[in-house]
Amino acid sequence: MVNFGGNSGGAAAESSSEDLNMFQSGSGVHAAGQPSFSGSKKRFRTKFSQEQKDRMHEFATKLGWRIQKQDEKEVQEFCSEVGVKRQVFKVWMHNNKQAMKKRQI
């Protein structure tokens, strides 16, 4: 497994590209470490139902829009209930954090 970043302790690095499909046959990797998308396969884009979005927003607000170590078990349970991977939820939180805060103002 390829490990990008300093995740040396504990769990292996995850990717928002759904099981690293972009690194399988048909797509190479350039010398700079960037994947080439010359193949016809595009990265899987997660589509959330409105219920999933509402529940993720509620839970992210409860967490203060950050995932801390002491919340890890609760986050894993939430993700299995909602039907999303932890990394997908983490990316969703990152992408929506500022937009949600601007709406509150």
HELIX and SHEET records of a PDB file:
HELIX    1   1 ASN A   21  PHE A   23  5                                   3    
HELIX    2   2 GLN A   50  LEU A   63  1                                  14    
HELIX    3   3 LYS A   69  ASP A   71  5                                   3    
HELIX    4   4 GLU A   72  VAL A   82  1                                  11    
HELIX    5   5 ARG A   86  GLN A  104  1                                  19    
END                                                                             
